[in-house]
Amino acid sequence: MPRKIVIDTDPGIDDAVAILLAVASPELEVLGIAAVAGNVALLRAERNARAVCELAGRGDIPVYAGCSRPMGRPLVTAERVHGASGLGTLVLPEPSQAPQAGHGVDFLIETLLREEAGSITLCALGPLTNIAMALVKSPKIAPRVRELVLMGGASHSLGNVTPAAEFNVHVDPHAADIVFASGMPIVMMPLDLTYQVLSTAPRLERLRALGNRCGLATAQLLTPIPGYAGRFADGLPLHDPCVIAYLVAPELFEGSAVNVAVETVGPLTLGMTVVDWWGVSGRAANTRVMHKIDADGFYALLAERLARLP
């Protein structure tokens, strides 16, 4: 029986690839998508989620607009990386599927209360605003979550938006603090892991060689936008699809159970994920943090799954 998942996302180049990987994987059943402001503003994120679903031939997946700003600070977006549209140089048609009428936070709550306890996995690909707001509004959902698998944070790699903080957590550190303290089983894909999966030229060529529209679109998504100068010369790191790949092929990953806390006060370290690798804080482990991935196996999985799509 496929694993039931709900995707919370702010598409976003790598978010789009994660959605494609999810819908291409028969091991997973995507119950719906909640959009959140992050890489781009909320309405753009919600529109992009619908457009990517239709690209994959899955316009039936319901998409909800969630929170338009973080819980306690102004919104910071990332068009410098993802382009004005959020999808780099890829242009997708205006989706024919209408957004759902309800709010993304209510969708999360209603789904977790409706489905059997322990049957839903949350896949968080952006800031954790929607999930934190759902926990605040309905705390009883926390023990009903099978697992929360998220892309966010860093430890040894430090930050990518400030010297200390990774983007998703930095955008809404107060939400992240609520989520990491919730007691839900959490698996974290930090920058330390995702920096290992670079979209090199040979890997992009393998995706182009698939010849289908989703393979070609993914290769275009992973081609840096004009003027973008990232920290890696060999290609863009593919962050968010690691969340989906972990659910499909956990054998590709290695991780450790540790305590993760989020800095919400320090002006120089706001949004930093403090990972207690050595147990010096005395705080109980609350997260399984992944630190190693078989990158070649990851890209082989991505190519094999994308080949199944239109």
Secondary structure, DSSP 8 states (H G I E B T S, - for coil): --EEEEEEE---HHHHHHHHHHHT-TTEEEEEEEE-SSSS-HHHHHHHHHHHHHHTT-TTS-EEE--SS-SSS-----HHHH-TTSSTT------SS---SSBHHHHHHHHHHHS-TT-EEEEE-S-SHHHHHHHHH-GGGGGGEEEEEEE---STT--SSSSS--HHHHH-HHHHHHHHTS---EEEE-HHHHTT-B--HHHHHHHHTT-SHHHHHHHHHTS--TT---S-TT--B--THHHHHHHH-GGGEEEEEEEEEE--S-TTTTT-EEEETT-TT-----EEEEEEE-HHHHHHHHHHHHTT--
